[in-house]
């Protein structure tokens, strides 16, 4: 298991768990990042928002907020 | 239903689902924008007629879910519970169906009739996705209609689905979803103790899953209806559940995935950024490209604005000859002055402004519709979120260097009312084009080669002003607990729907004309009353008397009564201030509203200033004028965009006071230096 924020550009994985404060969890769930969902890392540069692709959607995420998203990296 | 043959449709969808485009296309010029009672959330309503029936369309606030995390979500829930809507149209994005059906899943369990609109079917088709709407319809039990805003034929499908939903009172079938919920520990037990009718329109299933998600208002409502013993059971279940939102979310997406299985085919494509998006998301190039886009947009918006500006300037040439003629034929001077000075001059001002509002609304509305504004938002989100703003707010800020009212018009792409008002409030601190014409001139007169230092000081004060104002206003407009870091999707690019966009822009411009004219006329009338004299002698005007009366106070911030009147004139328009100074110091000409707004400065202006105003006083005047209310039309535009007289007044008074305080600070610093 590894963190979403540690995934390399081009890597693919499945969300294992999501945690954080209630508002963050509610919002991240409504945008589709729930356990079991496939994610590919599009862009992950230091001090920049990360860009992931999931459920046919390009999603930009604040790096700090999503430090609590755990992944199972598959490729 | 509000009356015979009158139906209410509520539009429900996530941001970027194309809800506003649909709303504009359906209602066109028949829109009313206001605020939800007592809330800082925009309320949009419109109507259309079709086959002798009238349809009221309520555009519910764009939210990602129906939880209770924000005012927007609570308003949406309360509206649905109020029973005002006969049918709810739920929007989903066909190109991102699995993600955007979350709203439908969150709606499941609500008993108000609904139908599903699969928007952006053209984008989905381009991506090689085919969606079997009929199969979805069978599974869901409600009309499902593919829709593409730029396609005229799409609308027939929409109207048919709407009528089917109304006639059949079609309700969403959520039995499969409920089976999934049943696997969540405690769900069935919870559902069984919830009585009927806790909130009208919301089933026990919906209430139970919200309680599992830890939804505070729902839990409170349920508790009201429970026996003491059951309250304990409820509390026990809720405490035992960890991460209720995630667990419920998993069920919802499992349901969505099952729903789409066999109904959606797509060519497997690997995800990657397009060429342009690679540029926009680049560390350095991103900001440059976005700023270039905004300035490009600003230039473009001048093209549709020019004809308006020409007409407006033409009108402004009327008052002088006309008043001569009218006085010549024996019209009372007071009527001539009222008509020429106030009415014609104000109309000229407003028409010129309209051109800019029209251009900005059109160009930036277009950028929003094709999906470019989302990229702007992405690039500047980190910097803007420090003020609690969206990345998009950078656009109105940049426009405000040219013109504050253009900036205000640009804020309409910001979908959150509090953030919109905050953006306008902050953009007032940015000196506009007119200020940049006046300030370097005054700086050079008083400080010669040191003028660039003054300009630099102004820029530094501007940044501090924005920070402090952002902090003060932000606490009320964008509550810190409602702010979060960026979680946003970059939507695919769309083709614009020109008809809907133009109809919307024209409607908006008409609206602005009516509201702005009212504000401008009112303020101008007050100034006219204050400056009116029978004989043209300044000393007989109320303004002069007022200036003299408060001079002991304005002296404290380094302003003589002449400077103070110029300061007041600069809140009508910065250009007028220099003319007023010329007039007051040469004791020539008549102080009228016309001269307040557009007087010429004297030929020996430089000598006049140096002879009458000391350098510290000059510094005070420069800062007072720069950070004063941008102009009367900016005030009107602020009222138009915020549709809040209260916040417009607060912003206006705040800026006037702060400008005087800054003038005082500049004066005393000036006294120390010079």
Contacts between the chains, C-beta under 8 A, distances in Angstrom:
chain1	res1	chain2	res2	distance
A	17	B	246	7.8
A	18	B	243	7.7
A	18	B	246	5.4
A	19	B	243	6.9
A	22	B	69	7.6
A	22	B	214	6.6
A	22	B	245	7.1
A	23	B	69	5.1
A	23	B	484	6.3
A	24	B	484	6.4
A	24	B	487	7.8
A	25	B	243	7.1
A	25	B	245	5.0
A	25	B	246	6.2
A	26	B	65	6.6
A	26	B	67	5.0
A	26	B	69	5.6
A	26	B	213	7.6
A	26	B	245	5.1
A	27	B	64	6.2
A	27	B	69	7.4
A	27	B	484	6.7
A	27	B	487	5.3
A	28	B	487	6.1
A	29	B	65	7.6
A	29	B	102	7.9
A	29	B	245	5.4
A	29	B	246	6.1
A	29	B	248	8.0
A	29	B	249	3.7
A	30	B	14	7.6
A	30	B	64	3.9
A	30	B	65	4.0
A	30	B	67	7.6
A	30	B	102	5.4
A	30	B	106	7.6
A	30	B	249	7.6
A	31	B	64	6.5
A	31	B	99	6.6
A	31	B	102	7.9
A	31	B	487	5.8
A	31	B	489	6.7
A	32	B	98	7.0
A	32	B	99	3.9
A	32	B	102	6.6
A	32	B	253	6.9
A	34	B	246	6.3
A	34	B	249	4.5
A	34	B	250	5.1
A	34	B	253	5.2
A	35	B	246	6.6
A	35	B	250	5.8
A	36	B	250	6.5
A	36	B	253	7.6
A	36	B	254	7.9
A	37	B	253	6.9
A	40	B	270	8.0
A	40	B	271	5.5
A	42	B	271	6.5
A	42	B	272	7.2
A	42	B	273	6.2
A	43	B	273	7.4
A	43	B	281	5.9
A	45	B	283	6.4
A	48	B	283	6.4
A	49	B	378	7.2
A	49	B	381	6.9
A	49	B	382	6.8
A	49	B	486	5.4
A	51	B	273	7.6
A	51	B	281	6.3
A	51	B	490	7.8
A	53	B	271	3.6
A	54	B	99	7.6
A	55	B	96	6.6
A	55	B	98	4.5
A	55	B	99	4.0
A	56	B	95	6.6
A	56	B	96	4.5
A	56	B	97	7.2
A	56	B	98	6.5
A	56	B	99	6.7
A	56	B	266	7.9
A	57	B	96	4.5
A	57	B	99	4.9
A	57	B	489	4.9
A	58	B	271	7.4
A	58	B	273	7.5
A	58	B	277	7.8
A	58	B	489	6.2
A	58	B	490	4.2
A	59	B	487	7.2
A	59	B	488	7.2
A	59	B	489	5.2
A	59	B	490	7.5
A	60	B	378	5.2
A	60	B	381	7.5
A	60	B	486	5.6
A	60	B	487	7.7
A	60	B	488	5.4
A	60	B	489	7.5
A	60	B	490	6.3
A	61	B	485	7.8
A	61	B	486	6.5
A	61	B	487	5.7
A	62	B	382	7.9
A	62	B	484	7.6
A	62	B	485	2.8
A	62	B	486	4.5
A	62	B	487	6.9
A	64	B	485	6.3
A	65	B	484	6.9
A	65	B	485	4.3
A	65	B	487	7.3
